[in-house]
Amino acid sequence: MLDMDLTTVFAVATTLAIITACLLEVMKRATNMEARYVPLLALVIGILLGVAATPIADLTIPELLWAGAISGFMASGIFSTVKQTLGGKKDDNGDDSSRN
């Protein structure tokens, strides 16, 4: 059984989430990706970054995979929250529904 130190896993995940969010934004701007694939791409990027962090993190591969997956979920949530907060939602007429 693995002896996971969750504090370290979440610390690594938080750091990776920032990098994942940046790479996710670059990928979205570079391609014409549908919004429904953004969370999946965030998860894949996070996991790949988790594995890439092996030389610099004092965690096992499974722990880094968890940290990467968590960072992907965090980055996807960060993207959605920032988009809704800054961009607001638009109704069918293209009007900003966040205005009163």
C-alpha positions, 0 to 999 in steps of 0.5 A, a space after each residue: 500500500 502506498 504511504 501518500 503524504 496528501 499535503 505534499 500531493 496537494 502542494 504539487 497539484 496546486 503548483 501544477 494547476 497553474 502551469 496546466 491552466 497556462 498550457 490549457 489556454 495556449 492550446 485553446 488559442 492555438 486550436 479551434 477546440 470545442 469547449 466540451 473537450 477542455 476538461 479532458 485536455 486539462 486532465 491529460 495535460 495535468 497527468 503528463 505534467 505530474 509524470 514530468 515532475 518526477 525528477 523535482 518532486 519527492 513523490 512516487 509515480 502514482 502520487 504524481 499521477 494523482 497530483 497531475 489529475 488533481 491539477 487538471 481538475 483544478 485548472 479546468 475549474 479555474 478556467 470555468 470560474 475565470 471565464 464566468 467571472 470576467 466574461 459573463 454569460 451571453 444570452 441567445 441575442 448576444 446580450 450580456 446577462 451579467 448586467 442588470 
